Amino acid sequence: MVLGFEARRGRVLLTAPVAAAIMAAMAAPAGAEYGHPTPWQIDFQSAASPIMEATHSFHTFLTVLAAVITAFVLALLAIVMLRFNERANPVPSRTTHNTVLEVVWTVVPAIILVAVAIPSFRLLYDQLEIPKSDVTVKATGTAQWTWTYNYPDHGGFSFDSNMLLDNERKPGQPRLLAVDNEMVVPVNKVVRMQVTGQGIIHSFAVPSFGIKVDAIPGRLNETWFKATREGIYYGQCSELCGLNHAFMPIAVRVVSEQAFNAWIEEAKKKFAAAPDEKSVVVAAARADRTVRETE
């Protein structure tokens, strides 16, 4: 059995096994365990925070609403074309006004807009209103094309996070997303993210948490998330311009509270010394090498 059209004239030919594979991939919860894009993914990454779960629900509501409106308008167009064409309706009506119809097509769209606005404003408020935090992490996008993370609530230690090159990745680590030093947070705890930039504007985004905020030099922006599942969740700098924005991945490891406390004690010793000039030079050389190897 063949599904689709002929392959000639630029049209696509799908065999039944290929079509079944595509439908299975579409139905699968792609990225549900890993927090990063997966092959054949057509939807958002799986939600791992209350904000992203609400975003998923709101997106589904809008999609269904848009589909219903589209089907309704399509049905009206079909009725007009079939019932009121010159052949079926040789004597057109001379009606110029219909009060009931005019009231309906004014009131119904207004109701639809209100139905969209209420959950939209609620979600926007929840995103911007930061609850009492359990952990604060400051992320700085630097001019050396790295992310620097600081933990002010835990002694103020900081460390740089750089993308792993192809020859540095371990099996299972995603290309262009894995880093040498991951940001670590506890599960089911409110994390306040303070985001700024150093010399260059960046954008801090982790899709599974539903967060995206600009990192602007001289300005401290804030957002928050509460990871509900353990695992590693990836994001990227989402700026559109600049040499190495595409090579500034974000990796957040979500662990249990006990594991987080143990990591904090280890990180205080490991990252006790602030980055010196040599590390800055190394980061810059690493960025240039990244561009060359990915071209």
ZADO-1210 file (C-alpha; in nm, 4 decimals, padded with zeros to 6 digits):
<atoms>
<atom x="00.0000" y="00.0000" z="00.0000" code="MET" pos="1"/>
<atom x="00.1213" y="00.3501" z="-00.0801" code="VAL" pos="2"/>
<atom x="00.0247" y="00.6636" z="00.1073" code="LEU" pos="3"/>
<atom x="00.0557" y="01.0058" z="-00.0497" code="GLY" pos="4"/>
<atom x="00.1166" y="01.1183" z="-00.4060" code="PHE" pos="5"/>
<atom x="00.3513" y="01.0311" z="-00.6869" code="GLU" pos="6"/>
<atom x="00.7167" y="01.1213" z="-00.6460" code="ALA" pos="7"/>
<atom x="00.7219" y="01.3004" z="-00.9831" code="ARG" pos="8"/>
<atom x="00.6905" y="01.6754" z="-01.0176" code="ARG" pos="9"/>
<atom x="00.8365" y="01.7393" z="-00.6702" code="GLY" pos="10"/>
<atom x="00.5638" y="01.5516" z="-00.4862" code="ARG" pos="11"/>
<atom x="00.6324" y="01.3119" z="-00.2005" code="VAL" pos="12"/>
<atom x="00.5857" y="00.9355" z="-00.2054" code="LEU" pos="13"/>
<atom x="00.5343" y="00.7650" z="00.1314" code="LEU" pos="14"/>
<atom x="00.5235" y="00.3910" z="00.1765" code="THR" pos="15"/>
<atom x="00.3145" y="00.2441" z="00.4560" code="ALA" pos="16"/>
<atom x="00.6164" y="00.1504" z="00.6758" code="PRO" pos="17"/>
<atom x="00.7632" y="00.4994" z="00.6420" code="VAL" pos="18"/>
<atom x="00.4296" y="00.6617" z="00.7208" code="ALA" pos="19"/>
<atom x="00.3858" y="00.4334" z="01.0230" code="ALA" pos="20"/>
<atom x="00.7319" y="00.5261" z="01.1496" code="ALA" pos="21"/>
<atom x="00.6547" y="00.8953" z="01.1119" code="ILE" pos="22"/>
<atom x="00.3239" y="00.8636" z="01.2961" code="MET" pos="23"/>
<atom x="00.4881" y="00.6624" z="01.5741" code="ALA" pos="24"/>
<atom x="00.7566" y="00.9258" z="01.6143" code="ALA" pos="25"/>
<atom x="00.4923" y="01.1991" z="01.6254" code="MET" pos="26"/>
<atom x="00.2963" y="01.0117" z="01.8908" code="ALA" pos="27"/>
<atom x="00.6019" y="00.9380" z="02.1072" code="ALA" pos="28"/>
<atom x="00.6811" y="01.1786" z="02.3932" code="PRO" pos="29"/>
<atom x="01.0034" y="01.2931" z="02.2282" code="ALA" pos="30"/>
<atom x="01.2594" y="01.4272" z="02.4700" code="GLY" pos="31"/>
<atom x="01.0487" y="01.3319" z="02.7705" code="ALA" pos="32"/>
<atom x="01.3456" y="01.1964" z="02.9642" code="GLU" pos="33"/>
<atom x="01.6332" y="01.4033" z="02.8374" code="TYR" pos="34"/>
<atom x="01.5271" y="01.7662" z="02.8257" code="GLY" pos="35"/>
<atom x="01.6712" y="01.8335" z="02.4804" code="HIS" pos="36"/>
<atom x="01.5493" y="01.8221" z="02.1180" code="PRO" pos="37"/>
<atom x="01.5046" y="01.4798" z="01.9635" code="THR" pos="38"/>
<atom x="01.4629" y="01.3550" z="01.6038" code="PRO" pos="39"/>
<atom x="01.1136" y="01.4023" z="01.4584" code="TRP" pos="40"/>
<atom x="01.0067" y="01.6221" z="01.7471" code="GLN" pos="41"/>
<atom x="00.7171" y="01.8481" z="01.6457" code="ILE" pos="42"/>
<atom x="00.5976" y="01.9777" z="01.9806" code="ASP" pos="43"/>
<atom x="00.7536" y="02.1509" z="02.2792" code="PHE" pos="44"/>
<atom x="01.0113" y="01.9694" z="02.4848" code="GLN" pos="45"/>
<atom x="00.8536" y="01.7794" z="02.7720" code="SER" pos="46"/>
<atom x="00.7570" y="02.0016" z="03.0640" code="ALA" pos="47"/>
<atom x="00.9638" y="01.9773" z="03.3827" code="ALA" pos="48"/>
<atom x="00.8236" y="02.2748" z="03.5754" code="SER" pos="49"/>
<atom x="00.4781" y="02.4083" z="03.6700" code="PRO" pos="50"/>
<atom x="00.5235" y="02.7083" z="03.4393" code="ILE" pos="51"/>
<atom x="00.6030" y="02.4895" z="03.1394" code="MET" pos="52"/>
<atom x="00.3122" y="02.2581" z="03.2217" code="GLU" pos="53"/>
<atom x="00.0818" y="02.5615" z="03.2200" code="ALA" pos="54"/>
<atom x="00.2392" y="02.6753" z="02.8930" code="THR" pos="55"/>
<atom x="00.1704" y="02.3332" z="02.7413" code="HIS" pos="56"/>
<atom x="-00.1943" y="02.3497" z="02.8514" code="SER" pos="57"/>
<atom x="-00.2387" y="02.7029" z="02.7205" code="PHE" pos="58"/>
<atom x="-00.0791" y="02.6095" z="02.3885" code="HIS" pos="59"/>
<atom x="-00.3100" y="02.3084" z="02.3524" code="THR" pos="60"/>
<atom x="-00.6130" y="02.5261" z="02.4309" code="PHE" pos="61"/>
<atom x="-00.5104" y="02.7822" z="02.1679" code="LEU" pos="62"/>
<atom x="-00.4426" y="02.5115" z="01.9100" code="THR" pos="63"/>
<atom x="-00.7853" y="02.3537" z="01.9587" code="VAL" pos="64"/>
<atom x="-00.9549" y="02.6943" z="01.9567" code="LEU" pos="65"/>
<atom x="-00.7757" y="02.7958" z="01.6360" code="ALA" pos="66"/>
<atom x="-00.8673" y="02.4631" z="01.4737" code="ALA" pos="67"/>
<atom x="-01.2353" y="02.5082" z="01.5619" code="VAL" pos="68"/>
<atom x="-01.2409" y="02.8643" z="01.4270" code="ILE" pos="69"/>
<atom x="-01.0633" y="02.7551" z="01.1091" code="THR" pos="70"/>
<atom x="-01.3085" y="02.4691" z="01.0533" code="ALA" pos="71"/>
<atom x="-01.6041" y="02.7021" z="01.1148" code="PHE" pos="72"/>
<atom x="-01.4781" y="02.9636" z="00.8679" code="VAL" pos="73"/>
<atom x="-01.4005" y="02.6919" z="00.6130" code="LEU" pos="74"/>
<atom x="-01.7564" y="02.5576" z="00.6504" code="ALA" pos="75"/>
<atom x="-01.8992" y="02.9066" z="00.5975" code="LEU" pos="76"/>
<atom x="-01.6875" y="02.9524" z="00.2849" code="LEU" pos="77"/>
<atom x="-01.8069" y="02.6172" z="00.1492" code="ALA" pos="78"/>
<atom x="-02.1708" y="02.7082" z="00.2137" code="ILE" pos="79"/>
<atom x="-02.1280" y="03.0441" z="00.0403" code="VAL" pos="80"/>
<atom x="-01.9609" y="02.8869" z="-00.2620" code="MET" pos="81"/>
<atom x="-02.2158" y="02.6071" z="-00.2968" code="LEU" pos="82"/>
<atom x="-02.5422" y="02.7798" z="-00.2100" code="ARG" pos="83"/>
<atom x="-02.4851" y="03.1338" z="-00.3280" code="PHE" pos="84"/>
<atom x="-02.3025" y="03.0971" z="-00.6560" code="ASN" pos="85"/>
<atom x="-02.4639" y="03.2247" z="-00.9757" code="GLU" pos="86"/>
<atom x="-02.5884" y="02.8832" z="-01.0858" code="ARG" pos="87"/>
<atom x="-02.7512" y="02.7841" z="-00.7543" code="ALA" pos="88"/>
<atom x="-02.8749" y="03.1309" z="-00.6682" code="ASN" pos="89"/>
<atom x="-02.9477" y="03.3260" z="-00.9869" code="PRO" pos="90"/>
<atom x="-03.1479" y="03.5940" z="-00.8045" code="VAL" pos="91"/>
<atom x="-02.9279" y="03.7302" z="-00.5227" code="PRO" pos="92"/>
<atom x="-03.0757" y="03.8702" z="-00.2045" code="SER" pos="93"/>
<atom x="-03.0729" y="04.2466" z="-00.1626" code="ARG" pos="94"/>
<atom x="-03.0461" y="04.2281" z="00.2184" code="THR" pos="95"/>
<atom x="-02.8022" y="04.4909" z="00.3440" code="THR" pos="96"/>
<atom x="-02.8297" y="04.4588" z="00.7220" code="HIS" pos="97"/>
<atom x="-02.9016" y="04.1833" z="00.9708" code="ASN" pos="98"/>
<atom x="-02.9021" y="04.3082" z="01.3271" code="THR" pos="99"/>
<atom x="-02.8837" y="03.9666" z="01.4900" code="VAL" pos="100"/>
<atom x="-02.5950" y="03.8571" z="01.2702" code="LEU" pos="101"/>
<atom x="-02.4014" y="04.1800" z="01.3304" code="GLU" pos="102"/>
<atom x="-02.4447" y="04.1454" z="01.7072" code="VAL" pos="103"/>
<atom x="-02.3310" y="03.7816" z="01.6952" code="VAL" pos="104"/>
<atom x="-02.0157" y="03.8458" z="01.4927" code="TRP" pos="105"/>
<atom x="-01.9237" y="04.1263" z="01.7327" code="THR" pos="106"/>
<atom x="-02.0028" y="03.9558" z="02.0627" code="VAL" pos="107"/>
<atom x="-01.8666" y="03.6086" z="01.9841" code="VAL" pos="108"/>
<atom x="-01.5134" y="03.7291" z="01.8890" code="PRO" pos="109"/>
<atom x="-01.5109" y="03.9451" z="02.2030" code="ALA" pos="110"/>
<atom x="-01.5966" y="03.6408" z="02.4148" code="ILE" pos="111"/>
<atom x="-01.3217" y="03.4422" z="02.2416" code="ILE" pos="112"/>
<atom x="-01.0678" y="03.7168" z="02.3149" code="LEU" pos="113"/>
<atom x="-01.1681" y="03.7225" z="02.6817" code="VAL" pos="114"/>
<atom x="-01.1387" y="03.3425" z="02.6969" code="ALA" pos="115"/>
<atom x="-00.7850" y="03.3718" z="02.5601" code="VAL" pos="116"/>
<atom x="-00.6855" y="03.6751" z="02.7673" code="ALA" pos="117"/>
<atom x="-00.7730" y="03.5360" z="03.1117" code="ILE" pos="118"/>
<atom x="-00.5415" y="03.2300" z="03.1065" code="PRO" pos="119"/>
<atom x="-00.2813" y="03.4314" z="02.9143" code="SER" pos="120"/>
<atom x="-00.2636" y="03.7026" z="03.1822" code="PHE" pos="121"/>
<atom x="-00.2625" y="03.4387" z="03.4568" code="ARG" pos="122"/>
<atom x="00.0317" y="03.2586" z="03.2975" code="LEU" pos="123"/>
<atom x="00.2179" y="03.5857" z="03.2406" code="LEU" pos="124"/>
<atom x="00.1663" y="03.6833" z="03.6036" code="TYR" pos="125"/>
<atom x="00.2928" y="03.3463" z="03.7277" code="ASP" pos="126"/>
<atom x="00.6030" y="03.3827" z="03.5108" code="GLN" pos="127"/>
<atom x="00.6858" y="03.7316" z="03.6351" code="LEU" pos="128"/>
<atom x="00.5847" y="03.7006" z="04.0012" code="GLU" pos="129"/>
<atom x="00.8795" y="03.5225" z="04.1627" code="ILE" pos="130"/>
<atom x="00.7818" y="03.3230" z="04.4736" code="PRO" pos="131"/>
<atom x="01.0024" y="03.2883" z="04.7788" code="LYS" pos="132"/>
<atom x="01.3104" y="03.1115" z="04.6523" code="SER" pos="133"/>
<atom x="01.5024" y="02.8207" z="04.8009" code="ASP" pos="134"/>
<atom x="01.8103" y="02.8648" z="04.5808" code="VAL" pos="135"/>
<atom x="01.9484" y="03.1653" z="04.3947" code="THR" pos="136"/>
<atom x="02.1736" y="03.1239" z="04.0919" code="VAL" pos="137"/>
<atom x="02.3239" y="03.4136" z="03.8995" code="LYS" pos="138"/>
<atom x="02.4028" y="03.3463" z="03.5347" code="ALA" pos="139"/>
<atom x="02.6323" y="03.5834" z="03.3454" code="THR" pos="140"/>
<atom x="02.6779" y="03.5621" z="02.9712" code="GLY" pos="141"/>
<atom x="03.0348" y="03.6726" z="02.9135" code="THR" pos="142"/>
<atom x="03.2176" y="03.8335" z="02.6231" code="ALA" pos="143"/>
<atom x="03.4259" y="03.5137" z="02.6020" code="GLN" pos="144"/>
<atom x="03.1117" y="03.3258" z="02.4914" code="TRP" pos="145"/>
<atom x="03.0665" y="03.1271" z="02.8112" code="THR" pos="146"/>
<atom x="02.8130" y="03.1186" z="03.0915" code="TRP" pos="147"/>
<atom x="02.9403" y="03.1939" z="03.4401" code="THR" pos="148"/>
<atom x="02.7274" y="03.0651" z="03.7283" code="TYR" pos="149"/>
<atom x="02.7395" y="03.2086" z="04.0787" code="ASN" pos="150"/>
<atom x="02.5695" y="03.0723" z="04.3918" code="TYR" pos="151"/>
<atom x="02.5323" y="03.3744" z="04.6272" code="PRO" pos="152"/>
<atom x="02.3315" y="03.1778" z="04.8863" code="ASP" pos="153"/>
<atom x="02.6067" y="02.9184" z="04.9237" code="HIS" pos="154"/>
<atom x="02.9257" y="03.1129" z="04.9764" code="GLY" pos="155"/>
<atom x="02.9282" y="03.2982" z="04.6458" code="GLY" pos="156"/>
<atom x="03.1483" y="03.0535" z="04.4532" code="PHE" pos="157"/>
<atom x="03.1319" y="03.0738" z="04.0735" code="SER" pos="158"/>
<atom x="03.2440" y="02.8718" z="03.7727" code="PHE" pos="159"/>
<atom x="03.2453" y="02.8895" z="03.3941" code="ASP" pos="160"/>
<atom x="03.0452" y="02.6525" z="03.1765" code="SER" pos="161"/>
<atom x="03.1830" y="02.5779" z="02.8285" code="ASN" pos="162"/>
<atom x="03.0475" y="02.3664" z="02.5478" code="MET" pos="163"/>
<atom x="03.2214" y="02.0326" z="02.5029" code="LEU" pos="164"/>
<atom x="03.3848" y="01.9776" z="02.1668" code="LEU" pos="165"/>
<atom x="03.3177" y="01.6612" z="01.9705" code="ASP" pos="166"/>
<atom x="03.6355" y="01.4911" z="02.0909" code="ASN" pos="167"/>
<atom x="03.5520" y="01.5781" z="02.4533" code="GLU" pos="168"/>
<atom x="03.1994" y="01.4394" z="02.4699" code="ARG" pos="169"/>
<atom x="03.1204" y="01.1120" z="02.6430" code="LYS" pos="170"/>
<atom x="02.8702" y="00.8615" z="02.5001" code="PRO" pos="171"/>
<atom x="02.5162" y="00.9870" z="02.5448" code="GLY" pos="172"/>
<atom x="02.6084" y="01.3543" z="02.5714" code="GLN" pos="173"/>
<atom x="02.4273" y="01.5579" z="02.3027" code="PRO" pos="174"/>
<atom x="02.6342" y="01.7475" z="02.0487" code="ARG" pos="175"/>
<atom x="02.6452" y="02.1276" z="02.0861" code="LEU" pos="176"/>
<atom x="02.4572" y="02.1004" z="02.4178" code="LEU" pos="177"/>
<atom x="02.6844" y="01.9140" z="02.6613" code="ALA" pos="178"/>
<atom x="02.9107" y="02.1285" z="02.8822" code="VAL" pos="179"/>
<atom x="03.2104" y="02.0779" z="03.1063" code="ASP" pos="180"/>
<atom x="03.0501" y="02.2260" z="03.4218" code="ASN" pos="181"/>
<atom x="02.6751" y="02.1897" z="03.4650" code="GLU" pos="182"/>
<atom x="02.4558" y="02.4157" z="03.6714" code="MET" pos="183"/>
<atom x="02.3164" y="02.2023" z="03.9551" code="VAL" pos="184"/>
<atom x="01.9864" y="02.2647" z="04.1377" code="VAL" pos="185"/>
<atom x="01.7680" y="02.0590" z="04.3743" code="PRO" pos="186"/>
<atom x="01.4428" y="01.9019" z="04.2608" code="VAL" pos="187"/>
<atom x="01.1085" y="02.0492" z="04.3739" code="ASN" pos="188"/>
<atom x="01.2724" y="02.3704" z="04.4968" code="LYS" pos="189"/>
<atom x="01.2100" y="02.7225" z="04.3734" code="VAL" pos="190"/>
<atom x="01.5200" y="02.8494" z="04.1925" code="VAL" pos="191"/>
<atom x="01.5553" y="03.2244" z="04.1404" code="ARG" pos="192"/>
<atom x="01.7606" y="03.2978" z="03.8314" code="MET" pos="193"/>
<atom x="01.9418" y="03.6301" z="03.8160" code="GLN" pos="194"/>
<atom x="02.0646" y="03.6886" z="03.4634" code="VAL" pos="195"/>
<atom x="02.3011" y="03.9530" z="03.3310" code="THR" pos="196"/>
<atom x="02.5576" y="04.0019" z="03.0566" code="GLY" pos="197"/>
<atom x="02.9182" y="04.1076" z="03.0343" code="GLN" pos="198"/>
<atom x="03.0068" y="04.3126" z="02.7302" code="GLY" pos="199"/>
<atom x="02.7574" y="04.1361" z="02.5001" code="ILE" pos="200"/>
<atom x="02.3819" y="04.0816" z="02.5127" code="ILE" pos="201"/>
<atom x="02.2898" y="03.7145" z="02.5527" code="HIS" pos="202"/>
<atom x="01.9664" y="03.5266" z="02.6188" code="SER" pos="203"/>
<atom x="01.9257" y="03.2555" z="02.8840" code="PHE" pos="204"/>
<atom x="01.6704" y="02.9923" z="02.7823" code="ALA" pos="205"/>
<atom x="01.5820" y="02.6410" z="02.9005" code="VAL" pos="206"/>
<atom x="01.2724" y="02.5144" z="02.7127" code="PRO" pos="207"/>
<atom x="01.1769" y="02.2342" z="02.9539" code="SER" pos="208"/>
<atom x="01.1502" y="02.4883" z="03.2365" code="PHE" pos="209"/>
<atom x="00.9641" y="02.7457" z="03.0293" code="GLY" pos="210"/>
<atom x="01.2176" y="03.0206" z="03.0971" code="ILE" pos="211"/>
<atom x="01.3807" y="03.2665" z="02.8598" code="LYS" pos="212"/>
<atom x="01.5288" y="03.5993" z="02.9696" code="VAL" pos="213"/>
<atom x="01.7774" y="03.8430" z="02.8176" code="ASP" pos="214"/>
<atom x="02.1246" y="03.8771" z="02.9686" code="ALA" pos="215"/>
<atom x="02.2002" y="04.2481" z="02.9262" code="ILE" pos="216"/>
<atom x="02.5212" y="04.4185" z="03.0459" code="PRO" pos="217"/>
<atom x="02.4475" y="04.6592" z="03.3289" code="GLY" pos="218"/>
<atom x="02.1024" y="04.5130" z="03.3948" code="ARG" pos="219"/>
<atom x="01.9959" y="04.2328" z="03.6294" code="LEU" pos="220"/>
<atom x="01.6931" y="04.0426" z="03.4998" code="ASN" pos="221"/>
<atom x="01.5198" y="03.7744" z="03.7013" code="GLU" pos="222"/>
<atom x="01.3090" y="03.4691" z="03.6363" code="THR" pos="223"/>
<atom x="01.2363" y="03.1462" z="03.8225" code="TRP" pos="224"/>
<atom x="01.1610" y="02.7791" z="03.7815" code="PHE" pos="225"/>
<atom x="01.0808" y="02.4775" z="03.9954" code="LYS" pos="226"/>
<atom x="01.2090" y="02.1560" z="03.8418" code="ALA" pos="227"/>
<atom x="00.9723" y="01.8700" z="03.9191" code="THR" pos="228"/>
<atom x="01.1849" y="01.5818" z="03.7889" code="ARG" pos="229"/>
<atom x="01.5479" y="01.4859" z="03.8254" code="GLU" pos="230"/>
<atom x="01.7633" y="01.4733" z="03.5153" code="GLY" pos="231"/>
<atom x="01.9667" y="01.6968" z="03.2846" code="ILE" pos="232"/>
<atom x="01.7874" y="01.9722" z="03.0964" code="TYR" pos="233"/>
<atom x="01.9499" y="02.1644" z="02.8162" code="TYR" pos="234"/>
<atom x="01.9061" y="02.5109" z="02.6727" code="GLY" pos="235"/>
<atom x="02.1037" y="02.7577" z="02.4652" code="GLN" pos="236"/>
<atom x="02.1825" y="03.1219" z="02.4292" code="CYS" pos="237"/>
<atom x="01.8922" y="03.2387" z="02.2147" code="SER" pos="238"/>
<atom x="02.0370" y="03.5562" z="02.0678" code="GLU" pos="239"/>
<atom x="02.0266" y="03.5705" z="01.6887" code="LEU" pos="240"/>
<atom x="02.3474" y="03.7591" z="01.6144" code="CYS" pos="241"/>
<atom x="02.7110" y="03.7378" z="01.7162" code="GLY" pos="242"/>
<atom x="03.0018" y="03.5050" z="01.6503" code="LEU" pos="243"/>
<atom x="02.9457" y="03.2270" z="01.9043" code="ASN" pos="244"/>
<atom x="02.5936" y="03.2646" z="02.0459" code="HIS" pos="245"/>
<atom x="02.5109" y="02.9280" z="01.8907" code="ALA" pos="246"/>
<atom x="02.7886" y="02.7642" z="02.0934" code="PHE" pos="247"/>
<atom x="02.6808" y="02.8734" z="02.4427" code="MET" pos="248"/>
<atom x="02.4692" y="02.5806" z="02.5648" code="PRO" pos="249"/>
<atom x="02.3064" y="02.5660" z="02.9068" code="ILE" pos="250"/>
<atom x="02.2993" y="02.2390" z="03.1000" code="ALA" pos="251"/>
<atom x="02.1029" y="02.2166" z="03.4249" code="VAL" pos="252"/>
<atom x="02.1368" y="01.9019" z="03.6320" code="ARG" pos="253"/>
<atom x="01.8419" y="01.8499" z="03.8682" code="VAL" pos="254"/>
<atom x="01.9252" y="01.6267" z="04.1643" code="VAL" pos="255"/>
<atom x="01.7833" y="01.5355" z="04.5034" code="SER" pos="256"/>
<atom x="01.8283" y="01.7753" z="04.7926" code="GLU" pos="257"/>
<atom x="02.0845" y="01.5456" z="04.9558" code="GLN" pos="258"/>
<atom x="02.2854" y="01.5203" z="04.6339" code="ALA" pos="259"/>
<atom x="02.2651" y="01.8968" z="04.5883" code="PHE" pos="260"/>
<atom x="02.4005" y="01.9624" z="04.9383" code="ASN" pos="261"/>
<atom x="02.6860" y="01.7212" z="04.8748" code="ALA" pos="262"/>
<atom x="02.7612" y="01.8900" z="04.5419" code="TRP" pos="263"/>
<atom x="02.7645" y="02.2321" z="04.7098" code="ILE" pos="264"/>
<atom x="03.0324" y="02.1232" z="04.9549" code="GLU" pos="265"/>
<atom x="03.2418" y="01.9766" z="04.6762" code="GLU" pos="266"/>
<atom x="03.1896" y="02.2779" z="04.4480" code="ALA" pos="267"/>
<atom x="03.3011" y="02.5214" z="04.7202" code="LYS" pos="268"/>
<atom x="03.6397" y="02.3516" z="04.7204" code="LYS" pos="269"/>
<atom x="03.6619" y="02.2933" z="04.3456" code="LYS" pos="270"/>
<atom x="03.5641" y="02.6456" z="04.2438" code="PHE" pos="271"/>
<atom x="03.7067" y="02.8356" z="04.5401" code="ALA" pos="272"/>
<atom x="03.9503" y="03.0368" z="04.3268" code="ALA" pos="273"/>
<atom x="03.8023" y="03.2970" z="04.0951" code="ALA" pos="274"/>
<atom x="03.8871" y="03.2632" z="03.7229" code="PRO" pos="275"/>
<atom x="04.2155" y="03.4345" z="03.6428" code="ASP" pos="276"/>
<atom x="04.3356" y="03.5962" z="03.3229" code="GLU" pos="277"/>
<atom x="04.4735" y="03.2675" z="03.1955" code="LYS" pos="278"/>
<atom x="04.1316" y="03.1014" z="03.2103" code="SER" pos="279"/>
<atom x="03.9829" y="03.3918" z="03.0165" code="VAL" pos="280"/>
<atom x="04.2438" y="03.3476" z="02.7427" code="VAL" pos="281"/>
<atom x="04.1748" y="02.9737" z="02.7346" code="VAL" pos="282"/>
<atom x="03.8005" y="03.0384" z="02.7018" code="ALA" pos="283"/>
<atom x="03.8570" y="03.2752" z="02.4104" code="ALA" pos="284"/>
<atom x="04.0833" y="03.0254" z="02.2322" code="ALA" pos="285"/>
<atom x="03.8276" y="02.7560" z="02.2964" code="ARG" pos="286"/>
<atom x="03.5541" y="02.9688" z="02.1387" code="ALA" pos="287"/>
<atom x="03.7598" y="03.0239" z="01.8232" code="ASP" pos="288"/>
<atom x="03.8334" y="02.6539" z="01.8012" code="ARG" pos="289"/>
<atom x="03.4629" y="02.5763" z="01.8393" code="THR" pos="290"/>
<atom x="03.3742" y="02.7917" z="01.5387" code="VAL" pos="291"/>
<atom x="03.6412" y="02.6308" z="01.3221" code="ARG" pos="292"/>
<atom x="03.5375" y="02.2766" z="01.4096" code="GLU" pos="293"/>
<atom x="03.1657" y="02.3352" z="01.3560" code="THR" pos="294"/>
<atom x="03.1975" y="02.5079" z="01.0196" code="GLU" pos="295"/>
</atoms>
